[in-house]
């Protein structure tokens, strides 16, 4: 019951933080619209009032999806999320105006000035509001003195995080027989488990973290029962460091606590798959239209300089391991290998045109059509040949977990230098680690940052 009360209070605080900042920001946006209209026209017509209402309503899902006002963000990241949320709000407003054929009623000058100055004003409000929000949260937490039961590596890691992230005043660690003190720099040990109740009263402890391993479940249960009357929040931090976690989370299943150890980010968030698909397909369609002259020129160059098909189609694993056909401009002479061999530097199979399009990554552009088919995404782990998957899956832990999300044309691994031939286990291991990091931290904003950075990595020396 104590934990439930604490969780509810934390949730309420997060909700208050979001809605408070959102209300001030949207209040400014609506007031600015009315002022601009009144200044130019002398009155605020009904359709402008409807525009304000639609803006407010559309901003709620837009700002929620983009994670605007998240307390963990730095100011630059927060301003980026705010920009994306405002763009989605304007897109929804434009769609409503187009569908209702009401666009002609509005002054383009007013709407343009309003759209730009609204973001500038929200950005100027964001910095002090976010600073005040973080200060207020630290103020609320400043009287919550804490103890950690355990002295192992997990306890030390938790102590470090509490000090740097939540700014909670940590009194120290409680030693138990199950967790001998690690020989490293650590917060002081203030007592033994037998003294726990006395230490809670002496130091006015408001929260207790238990970091005992799963093997000590009986001891954890006994300790919890003993603390029910101690007027202290009890939080169990299970030791899961030995497991390969994937997009893990802790949730409530109709009153039952559940720890999700392995889950696709596209199924853990109800709107994630839809929002990512909309971003992928809209950007892919615009790219196909804009790059169509280049696509035709490259197709013609491939056809005229080397006999064989323009496109190279290869079976690769897609989302959840389903086999898909990945398209590329053919960059090699037609040949028949008994085994799938990665391209290497100075590979004799690569044609002259192929060397150029591989060096500039133009050969990957037909995968925009894979995105439109729904088989790939713009951003995600790069799909490897099935033969390579079969080889590495038995040598690298959680290798096939890369397929819990759609493969991408570009990815976090690619912008971090993991491109080209993976001729050693270590190189592939590094790529897999970054791919899993992407899956664990996926967001639309992360996809957008990767897309922005990708063009600056296309001339990498490791591409051949």
C-alpha positions as CSV (number, residue, x, y, z in Angstrom):
1,X,0.0,0.0,0.0
2,X,2.8,2.4,0.9
3,X,4.5,1.8,-2.5
4,X,1.2,2.3,-4.4
5,X,0.7,5.6,-2.6
6,X,4.3,6.7,-3.6
7,X,3.8,5.6,-7.2
8,X,0.6,7.5,-7.4
9,X,2.2,10.6,-6.0
10,X,5.1,10.3,-8.5
11,X,2.7,9.9,-11.3
12,X,0.6,12.9,-10.1
13,X,3.8,15.0,-9.9
14,X,4.8,14.1,-13.5
15,X,1.3,14.8,-14.7
16,X,1.2,18.1,-12.9
17,X,4.6,19.1,-14.4
18,X,3.4,18.3,-17.9
19,X,0.0,19.8,-17.7
20,X,1.2,22.9,-15.9
21,X,3.8,23.7,-18.6
22,X,1.4,22.8,-21.4
23,X,-1.3,25.0,-20.0
24,X,1.0,28.0,-19.8
25,X,2.4,27.4,-23.3
26,X,-0.9,26.9,-25.0
27,X,-2.4,29.8,-23.1
28,X,0.3,32.0,-24.6
29,X,-0.3,30.5,-28.1
30,X,-4.1,31.2,-28.0
31,X,-3.6,34.7,-26.5
32,X,-1.0,35.5,-29.3
33,X,-3.4,34.3,-32.0
34,X,-6.3,36.5,-30.7
35,X,-4.0,39.5,-30.3
36,X,-2.7,39.2,-33.9
37,X,-6.2,38.8,-35.3
38,X,-7.6,41.7,-33.2
39,X,-4.7,44.0,-34.1
40,X,-5.2,43.5,-37.9
41,X,-9.0,43.0,-38.1
42,X,-10.3,44.7,-35.1
43,X,-12.3,41.7,-34.0
44,X,-11.8,38.0,-33.5
45,X,-14.1,36.0,-35.9
46,X,-15.7,32.7,-34.9
47,X,-13.4,30.6,-37.2
48,X,-10.3,31.9,-35.4
49,X,-11.8,30.9,-32.1
50,X,-12.4,27.4,-33.6
51,X,-8.8,27.4,-34.8
52,X,-7.6,28.1,-31.2
53,X,-9.8,25.2,-29.9
54,X,-8.4,22.7,-32.5
55,X,-4.9,23.8,-31.8
56,X,-5.3,23.1,-28.1
57,X,-6.9,19.7,-28.7
58,X,-4.3,18.7,-31.3
59,X,-1.4,19.7,-29.1
60,X,-2.2,17.2,-26.4
61,X,-1.4,14.0,-28.4
62,X,1.3,15.8,-30.4
63,X,3.2,16.9,-27.3
64,X,2.6,13.6,-25.6
65,X,4.0,11.6,-28.5
66,X,7.1,13.8,-28.8
67,X,7.7,13.7,-25.0
68,X,7.6,17.4,-24.6
69,X,8.4,18.6,-21.1
70,X,10.2,15.4,-20.1
71,X,12.1,16.2,-16.9
72,X,15.1,14.1,-17.9
73,X,15.9,16.1,-21.1
74,X,18.5,18.8,-21.4
75,X,17.4,22.2,-22.7
76,X,18.5,21.6,-26.3
77,X,16.8,18.2,-26.5
78,X,13.7,19.6,-24.9
79,X,13.5,22.5,-27.4
80,X,13.9,19.9,-30.2
81,X,11.0,17.9,-28.8
82,X,9.0,21.1,-28.4
83,X,9.7,22.0,-32.1
84,X,8.5,18.6,-33.3
85,X,5.4,18.7,-31.1
86,X,4.5,22.2,-32.5
87,X,5.1,21.0,-36.1
88,X,2.7,18.0,-35.5
89,X,0.1,20.4,-34.0
90,X,0.4,22.7,-37.1
91,X,0.2,19.7,-39.4
92,X,-3.1,18.6,-37.7
93,X,-4.4,22.1,-37.9
94,X,-3.6,22.3,-41.6
95,X,-5.3,18.9,-42.2
96,X,-8.5,20.1,-40.5
97,X,-8.4,23.3,-42.5
98,X,-7.9,21.3,-45.8
99,X,-10.6,18.8,-45.0
100,X,-13.2,21.4,-44.0
101,X,-12.2,23.7,-46.9
102,X,-11.9,26.6,-44.4
103,X,-8.4,27.6,-45.4
104,X,-9.5,30.6,-47.4
105,X,-11.1,32.2,-44.4
106,X,-7.8,32.8,-42.7
107,X,-5.2,35.4,-43.3
108,X,-2.0,33.7,-44.4
109,X,0.1,36.6,-43.0
110,X,-1.5,36.2,-39.5
111,X,-1.2,32.4,-39.5
112,X,2.5,32.5,-40.6
113,X,3.5,35.1,-38.1
114,X,1.5,33.3,-35.4
115,X,3.1,29.9,-36.2
116,X,6.7,31.2,-36.0
117,X,6.3,33.5,-33.0
118,X,4.3,30.9,-31.1
119,X,7.3,28.5,-31.2
120,X,9.7,31.3,-30.3
121,X,7.5,32.3,-27.3
122,X,7.1,28.7,-26.2
123,X,10.8,28.2,-26.4
124,X,11.4,31.3,-24.3
125,X,8.9,30.0,-21.7
126,X,10.4,26.5,-21.8
127,X,13.7,27.3,-20.3
128,X,12.5,29.0,-17.0
129,X,9.5,26.6,-16.7
130,X,11.7,23.5,-17.1
131,X,14.2,25.0,-14.7
132,X,11.5,25.7,-12.1
133,X,10.0,22.2,-12.6
134,X,13.3,20.5,-11.9
135,X,13.9,22.8,-8.9
136,X,10.4,22.1,-7.5
137,X,11.0,18.4,-7.8
138,X,14.3,18.6,-6.1
139,X,12.7,20.6,-3.3
140,X,10.0,18.0,-2.8
141,X,12.7,15.3,-2.7
142,X,15.1,17.1,-0.4
143,X,13.4,15.8,2.8
144,X,13.2,12.2,1.6
145,X,16.3,10.7,3.3
146,X,17.1,7.3,1.9
147,X,18.9,4.1,2.9
148,X,20.0,1.2,0.6
149,X,19.8,-2.3,1.9
150,X,22.8,-4.1,0.4
151,X,26.4,-3.3,-0.3
152,X,27.0,-5.1,-3.6
153,X,27.6,-3.7,-7.0
154,X,23.9,-3.0,-7.6
155,X,23.7,-1.1,-4.4
156,X,26.7,1.0,-5.4
157,X,25.3,1.7,-8.8
158,X,22.0,2.7,-7.4
159,X,23.7,5.0,-4.9
160,X,25.5,6.7,-7.8
161,X,22.3,7.2,-9.8
162,X,20.3,8.5,-6.8
163,X,23.0,11.1,-6.2
164,X,23.3,12.3,-9.8
165,X,19.7,11.8,-11.2
166,X,17.2,12.3,-8.4
167,X,19.3,14.4,-6.0
168,X,17.9,12.3,-3.1
169,X,19.8,12.7,0.2
170,X,21.4,9.2,0.7
171,X,22.3,8.5,4.3
172,X,24.2,5.3,3.5
173,X,24.1,1.5,3.0
174,X,22.9,-1.3,5.2
175,X,25.1,-4.4,5.3
176,X,23.6,-7.9,5.1
177,X,25.1,-11.3,5.1
178,X,23.9,-11.8,1.5
179,X,25.8,-8.8,0.1
180,X,29.4,-8.4,1.3
181,X,30.9,-5.0,1.0
182,X,32.6,-4.4,-2.4
183,X,36.2,-3.3,-2.3
184,X,35.7,0.0,-4.0
185,X,34.8,3.6,-3.3
186,X,31.3,3.6,-1.8
187,X,28.9,5.5,0.5
188,X,29.5,4.7,4.1
189,X,27.9,1.6,5.7
190,X,25.8,3.0,8.6
191,X,24.7,-0.3,10.1
192,X,23.6,-3.9,9.9
193,X,20.2,-5.3,8.9
194,X,19.3,-6.1,12.5
195,X,19.5,-2.3,13.3
196,X,17.3,-1.3,10.4
197,X,14.2,-0.1,12.3
198,X,16.3,1.8,14.8
199,X,18.3,3.5,11.9
200,X,15.1,4.5,10.2
201,X,13.9,6.4,13.3
202,X,17.4,7.8,14.1
203,X,17.9,9.3,10.6
204,X,14.3,10.0,9.8
205,X,14.4,7.8,6.7
206,X,11.5,8.3,4.3
207,X,12.5,5.7,1.6
208,X,14.3,2.4,1.7
209,X,15.8,0.7,-1.4
210,X,16.3,-3.1,-1.2
211,X,19.0,-4.4,-3.6
212,X,19.2,-8.0,-2.5
213,X,19.4,-10.7,-5.3
214,X,16.5,-12.8,-6.4
215,X,18.0,-15.7,-4.4
216,X,17.1,-13.9,-1.2
217,X,13.4,-13.6,-1.9
218,X,12.5,-15.1,1.5
219,X,14.6,-12.5,3.3
220,X,13.1,-9.7,1.2
221,X,9.6,-10.8,2.1
222,X,10.4,-11.0,5.8
223,X,12.0,-7.6,5.7
224,X,9.1,-6.0,3.9
225,X,6.6,-7.4,6.4
226,X,8.7,-6.1,9.3
227,X,8.7,-2.6,7.7
228,X,4.9,-2.3,7.1
229,X,4.5,-0.3,10.3
230,X,7.7,1.8,9.9
231,X,6.1,4.7,7.9
232,X,8.7,4.4,5.2
233,X,8.5,3.9,1.4
234,X,9.9,0.5,0.4
235,X,11.3,0.0,-3.1
236,X,12.8,-3.3,-4.3
237,X,15.4,-2.9,-7.1
238,X,15.8,-6.5,-8.4
239,X,19.3,-7.5,-9.6
240,X,18.7,-8.1,-13.3
241,X,22.2,-7.1,-14.5
242,X,23.1,-10.6,-15.5
243,X,20.2,-10.7,-18.0
244,X,20.3,-9.3,-21.5
245,X,17.4,-6.8,-21.2
246,X,15.5,-5.4,-24.3
247,X,13.3,-2.4,-23.9
248,X,12.5,-3.5,-20.3
249,X,9.9,-1.8,-18.2
250,X,7.9,-2.2,-15.0
251,X,4.1,-2.0,-15.3
252,X,0.8,-2.9,-13.7
253,X,-1.3,-5.6,-15.1
254,X,-4.7,-5.1,-13.5
255,X,-3.2,-4.8,-10.1
256,X,-0.4,-7.2,-10.6
257,X,3.2,-5.8,-10.8
258,X,4.9,-7.1,-14.0
259,X,8.6,-6.7,-15.1
260,X,8.9,-6.8,-18.9
261,X,12.3,-8.2,-19.6
262,X,12.1,-8.4,-23.4
263,X,9.6,-6.5,-25.5
264,X,9.5,-4.7,-28.8
265,X,9.3,-0.9,-28.5
266,X,6.6,-1.0,-31.2
267,X,4.3,-3.2,-29.1
268,X,5.1,-1.6,-25.7
269,X,3.8,1.8,-26.9
270,X,0.3,1.7,-28.5
271,X,0.9,4.7,-30.8
272,X,4.6,3.9,-31.5
273,X,4.1,1.7,-34.6
274,X,1.6,4.1,-36.2
275,X,3.7,7.2,-35.6
276,X,6.9,5.6,-36.8
277,X,5.2,4.2,-39.9
278,X,3.7,7.6,-40.7
279,X,7.1,9.3,-40.4
280,X,8.8,6.6,-42.5
281,X,6.3,6.5,-45.3
282,X,5.8,10.2,-45.6
283,X,9.6,11.0,-45.7
284,X,10.2,8.0,-48.0
285,X,7.5,9.2,-50.5
286,X,8.9,12.7,-50.5
287,X,12.4,11.4,-51.0
288,X,11.3,9.2,-53.9
289,X,9.7,12.1,-55.7
290,X,12.6,14.5,-55.0
291,X,15.2,11.9,-56.0
292,X,13.4,10.4,-59.0
293,X,15.7,12.0,-61.6
294,X,18.8,10.6,-59.8
295,X,17.1,7.2,-59.4
296,X,16.5,7.1,-63.2
297,X,20.1,8.2,-64.0
298,X,21.6,5.6,-61.7
299,X,19.4,2.8,-63.1
300,X,20.4,3.7,-66.6
301,X,24.1,3.8,-65.7
302,X,23.9,0.4,-64.1
303,X,22.1,-1.1,-67.0
304,X,24.4,0.3,-69.7
305,X,27.8,-0.5,-68.0
306,X,27.2,-4.0,-66.9
307,X,25.0,-6.9,-68.1
308,X,22.3,-8.0,-65.7
309,X,19.3,-6.6,-63.8
310,X,19.3,-3.0,-62.5
311,X,18.2,-4.1,-59.0
312,X,19.7,-6.6,-56.7
313,X,17.2,-8.3,-54.5
314,X,18.3,-10.4,-51.5
315,X,16.5,-12.4,-48.9
316,X,17.1,-10.9,-45.4
317,X,15.4,-11.0,-42.1
318,X,12.9,-8.3,-41.3
319,X,10.7,-7.5,-38.3
320,X,10.4,-10.4,-35.9
321,X,12.6,-12.6,-38.2
322,X,10.2,-12.6,-41.2
323,X,12.1,-13.0,-44.5
324,X,11.8,-10.0,-46.8
325,X,13.3,-9.0,-50.1
326,X,15.7,-6.0,-49.7
327,X,16.3,-3.9,-52.8
328,X,19.6,-2.3,-53.9
329,X,21.0,-1.0,-57.1
330,X,23.2,-3.7,-58.4
331,X,26.8,-2.8,-57.8
332,X,28.6,-6.1,-58.7
333,X,28.9,-8.2,-61.8
334,X,26.4,-11.0,-62.0
335,X,28.1,-14.0,-60.4
336,X,27.2,-17.2,-58.5
337,X,28.8,-17.7,-55.1
338,X,28.5,-20.9,-53.2
339,X,28.4,-18.8,-50.0
340,X,27.3,-15.2,-49.3
341,X,30.4,-13.1,-49.0
342,X,30.5,-9.6,-47.8
343,X,32.0,-6.9,-50.0
344,X,35.6,-6.0,-49.0
345,X,37.9,-3.2,-50.0
346,X,39.1,-3.6,-53.6
347,X,36.6,-6.3,-54.2
348,X,37.0,-7.5,-57.8
349,X,33.3,-8.2,-58.2
350,X,32.4,-4.5,-57.9
351,X,31.8,-2.6,-61.1
352,X,33.0,0.9,-61.8
353,X,29.5,2.4,-61.4
354,X,29.0,0.1,-58.5
355,X,32.1,1.4,-56.7
356,X,30.8,4.9,-56.9
357,X,27.2,4.2,-55.8
358,X,28.5,2.0,-52.9
359,X,31.0,4.7,-51.9
360,X,28.2,7.3,-51.7
361,X,25.5,4.8,-50.5
362,X,23.4,5.7,-53.5
363,X,23.0,1.9,-54.0
364,X,20.7,1.8,-50.9
365,X,18.1,4.3,-52.3
366,X,15.8,1.6,-53.8
367,X,15.1,0.6,-50.2
368,X,12.9,3.6,-50.0
369,X,10.4,1.4,-51.9
370,X,10.9,-1.3,-49.2
371,X,9.9,1.4,-46.7
372,X,6.7,2.2,-48.7
373,X,5.9,-1.6,-48.8
374,X,6.1,-1.6,-45.0
375,X,9.0,-4.1,-45.0
376,X,11.6,-1.7,-43.8
377,X,11.9,1.6,-41.9
378,X,14.0,4.7,-42.6
379,X,15.9,4.1,-39.3
380,X,16.6,0.8,-37.6
381,X,19.2,-2.0,-37.5
382,X,20.7,-2.7,-40.9
383,X,19.4,-6.0,-42.3
384,X,22.1,-8.6,-42.8
385,X,22.2,-11.6,-45.2
386,X,20.4,-14.6,-43.8
387,X,23.6,-16.6,-44.0
388,X,25.4,-14.0,-41.9
389,X,22.6,-14.1,-39.4
390,X,22.8,-17.9,-39.1
391,X,26.6,-17.6,-38.6
392,X,26.6,-14.8,-35.9
393,X,23.5,-15.9,-34.0
394,X,25.4,-18.7,-32.4
395,X,28.4,-16.6,-31.6
396,X,27.0,-13.3,-30.3
397,X,24.6,-13.0,-27.4
398,X,21.1,-11.6,-28.3
399,X,22.2,-11.2,-32.0
400,X,18.7,-12.0,-33.4
401,X,17.1,-9.5,-30.9
402,X,18.0,-6.9,-33.6
403,X,14.9,-8.1,-35.4
404,X,12.5,-7.0,-32.7
405,X,12.1,-3.8,-34.8
406,X,12.0,-3.2,-38.5
407,X,15.4,-3.0,-40.3
408,X,16.4,0.4,-41.5
409,X,18.1,2.1,-44.4
410,X,20.3,3.8,-41.8
411,X,20.7,3.4,-38.1
412,X,22.4,4.4,-34.9
413,X,25.3,2.0,-35.6
414,X,25.9,3.5,-39.0
415,X,26.2,7.1,-37.8
416,X,28.5,5.9,-35.0
417,X,31.0,4.5,-37.5
418,X,29.9,0.8,-37.7
419,X,29.8,0.6,-41.5
420,X,31.5,-1.6,-44.1
421,X,32.8,-5.1,-43.7
422,X,32.4,-6.9,-40.4
423,X,35.4,-9.2,-40.8
424,X,35.8,-10.0,-37.1
425,X,33.4,-11.0,-34.3
426,X,34.3,-7.9,-32.4
427,X,33.2,-5.6,-35.2
428,X,29.8,-7.3,-35.4
429,X,29.5,-7.4,-31.6
430,X,30.0,-3.6,-31.5
431,X,27.3,-3.2,-34.2
432,X,24.9,-5.4,-32.3
433,X,25.5,-3.6,-29.0
434,X,24.6,-0.2,-30.7
435,X,21.6,-1.7,-32.4
436,X,20.2,-3.0,-29.1
437,X,20.9,0.4,-27.6
438,X,18.8,2.0,-30.3
439,X,16.0,-0.5,-29.6
440,X,16.1,0.2,-25.9
441,X,16.1,4.0,-26.4
442,X,13.8,4.3,-29.4
443,X,11.8,7.4,-30.0
444,X,10.6,9.5,-32.9
445,X,13.1,12.2,-31.9
446,X,16.0,9.7,-32.0
447,X,14.9,8.7,-35.5
448,X,14.9,12.3,-36.6
449,X,18.4,12.9,-35.1
450,X,19.8,9.9,-36.9
451,X,18.2,11.0,-40.2
452,X,19.8,14.4,-39.8
453,X,23.2,13.0,-39.0
454,X,23.2,10.3,-41.7
455,X,24.2,12.5,-44.7
456,X,27.4,13.6,-42.8
457,X,28.5,10.0,-42.6
458,X,28.0,8.9,-46.2
459,X,31.6,9.6,-47.2
460,X,33.1,7.4,-44.5
461,X,36.3,5.7,-45.4
462,X,34.8,2.4,-44.3
463,X,32.2,2.3,-47.1
464,X,33.2,0.3,-50.1
